[in-house]
Amino acid sequence: MKRHFSSRELFVLRNHIPIDTLIETHLMLPSKFSEGYFRFLCPLCNEFQTATKAKTNLARCFRCERNFNTIDMVIICKGLRFVEGVNYLKTILNNCG
């Protein structure tokens, strides 16, 4: 298992897997559209006071005041370590192409 990743590899994983798709399809967090925003159940505080921003590919919980990128979401939701989380996302990216 690869333990070192280039900054380019990490950039691609953070930016080329849409955070909405990751949350809804792969992590299967409860989610909904509300007030024109994609909302998801925060994996830390279990509140729907969340939103995603396609431009930055980030998710935010306004209750926790926490931002999440794709790597953060996988690590938290799947209970993985960094290397395992990155490899999980690489699998998703490879299956999309």
C-alpha positions as a Markdown table, in Angstrom:
| # | Residue | x | y | z |
|---|---|---|---|---|
| 1 | Met | 0.0 | 0.0 | 0.0 |
| 2 | Lys | 1.4 | 3.3 | -1.1 |
| 3 | Arg | 2.2 | 5.5 | 1.9 |
| 4 | His | 3.4 | 8.7 | 0.2 |
| 5 | Phe | 1.3 | 10.8 | -2.2 |
| 6 | Ser | 2.3 | 13.7 | -4.4 |
| 7 | Ser | 0.7 | 17.0 | -4.0 |
| 8 | Arg | -0.8 | 16.6 | -7.4 |
| 9 | Glu | -2.4 | 13.2 | -6.5 |
| 10 | Leu | -4.0 | 14.8 | -3.4 |
| 11 | Phe | -5.2 | 17.8 | -5.4 |
| 12 | Val | -6.9 | 15.6 | -7.9 |
| 13 | Leu | -8.6 | 13.6 | -5.1 |
| 14 | Arg | -9.8 | 16.7 | -3.3 |
| 15 | Asn | -11.1 | 18.4 | -6.5 |
| 16 | His | -12.1 | 15.8 | -9.1 |
| 17 | Ile | -14.5 | 13.8 | -7.0 |
| 18 | Pro | -17.6 | 15.9 | -6.5 |
| 19 | Ile | -18.2 | 16.2 | -2.8 |
| 20 | Asp | -22.0 | 15.9 | -3.2 |
| 21 | Thr | -21.6 | 12.6 | -5.1 |
| 22 | Leu | -19.1 | 11.3 | -2.5 |
| 23 | Ile | -21.5 | 12.2 | 0.4 |
| 24 | Glu | -24.7 | 10.9 | -1.2 |
| 25 | Thr | -23.5 | 7.9 | -3.3 |
| 26 | His | -20.3 | 6.5 | -1.7 |
| 27 | Leu | -20.6 | 7.5 | 1.9 |
| 28 | Met | -24.4 | 7.2 | 1.9 |
| 29 | Leu | -24.9 | 9.9 | 4.5 |
| 30 | Pro | -28.5 | 11.0 | 4.9 |
| 31 | Ser | -28.9 | 14.0 | 2.5 |
| 32 | Lys | -31.6 | 16.3 | 1.0 |
| 33 | Phe | -32.0 | 19.5 | -1.0 |
| 34 | Ser | -33.3 | 22.3 | 1.1 |
| 35 | Glu | -33.5 | 26.0 | 0.3 |
| 36 | Gly | -31.6 | 25.4 | -2.9 |
| 37 | Tyr | -28.7 | 23.7 | -1.2 |
| 38 | Phe | -27.5 | 20.2 | -0.9 |
| 39 | Arg | -27.6 | 19.3 | 2.8 |
| 40 | Phe | -26.2 | 16.3 | 4.5 |
| 41 | Leu | -26.2 | 14.9 | 8.1 |
| 42 | Cys | -22.9 | 16.1 | 9.6 |
| 43 | Pro | -20.9 | 13.0 | 10.7 |
| 44 | Leu | -19.6 | 14.9 | 13.7 |
| 45 | Cys | -22.7 | 16.6 | 15.3 |
| 46 | Asn | -25.5 | 14.8 | 13.5 |
| 47 | Glu | -27.2 | 18.1 | 12.4 |
| 48 | Phe | -28.5 | 19.1 | 8.9 |
| 49 | Gln | -27.1 | 22.7 | 9.3 |
| 50 | Thr | -24.7 | 21.9 | 6.4 |
| 51 | Ala | -24.1 | 22.8 | 2.8 |
| 52 | Thr | -21.7 | 22.1 | 0.0 |
| 53 | Lys | -20.0 | 24.5 | -2.4 |
| 54 | Ala | -19.3 | 23.1 | -5.9 |
| 55 | Lys | -16.8 | 25.9 | -6.7 |
| 56 | Thr | -14.5 | 24.9 | -3.9 |
| 57 | Asn | -15.7 | 21.3 | -3.7 |
| 58 | Leu | -16.0 | 21.7 | 0.1 |
| 59 | Ala | -18.7 | 20.8 | 2.6 |
| 60 | Arg | -19.4 | 22.8 | 5.7 |
| 61 | Cys | -21.2 | 22.2 | 8.9 |
| 62 | Phe | -22.4 | 25.6 | 10.3 |
| 63 | Arg | -23.2 | 24.1 | 13.7 |
| 64 | Cys | -19.7 | 22.6 | 14.2 |
| 65 | Glu | -18.1 | 25.4 | 12.1 |
| 66 | Arg | -16.1 | 22.7 | 10.3 |
| 67 | Asn | -15.1 | 22.5 | 6.7 |
| 68 | Phe | -14.6 | 19.1 | 5.0 |
| 69 | Asn | -12.8 | 18.2 | 1.8 |
| 70 | Thr | -13.3 | 14.8 | 0.2 |
| 71 | Ile | -10.3 | 13.3 | 2.1 |
| 72 | Asp | -11.6 | 14.6 | 5.5 |
| 73 | Met | -15.1 | 13.2 | 4.8 |
| 74 | Val | -13.8 | 9.7 | 4.0 |
| 75 | Ile | -11.5 | 9.6 | 7.0 |
| 76 | Ile | -14.3 | 10.7 | 9.4 |
| 77 | Cys | -17.2 | 8.7 | 7.9 |
| 78 | Lys | -15.3 | 5.5 | 7.3 |
| 79 | Gly | -13.1 | 5.7 | 10.3 |
| 80 | Leu | -10.0 | 5.3 | 8.2 |
| 81 | Arg | -6.5 | 6.6 | 8.6 |
| 82 | Phe | -5.1 | 9.1 | 6.1 |
| 83 | Val | -3.4 | 6.6 | 3.8 |
| 84 | Glu | -6.4 | 4.3 | 3.8 |
| 85 | Gly | -8.7 | 7.2 | 3.1 |
| 86 | Val | -6.6 | 8.4 | 0.1 |
| 87 | Asn | -6.5 | 4.9 | -1.3 |
| 88 | Tyr | -10.3 | 4.6 | -0.9 |
| 89 | Leu | -10.7 | 7.8 | -2.9 |
| 90 | Lys | -8.3 | 6.6 | -5.6 |
| 91 | Thr | -10.5 | 3.5 | -6.0 |
| 92 | Ile | -13.5 | 5.8 | -6.5 |
| 93 | Leu | -11.7 | 8.0 | -9.0 |
| 94 | Asn | -10.4 | 5.0 | -11.0 |
| 95 | Asn | -13.9 | 3.4 | -11.2 |
| 96 | Cys | -15.3 | 6.7 | -12.5 |
| 97 | Gly | -13.0 | 6.9 | -15.5 |
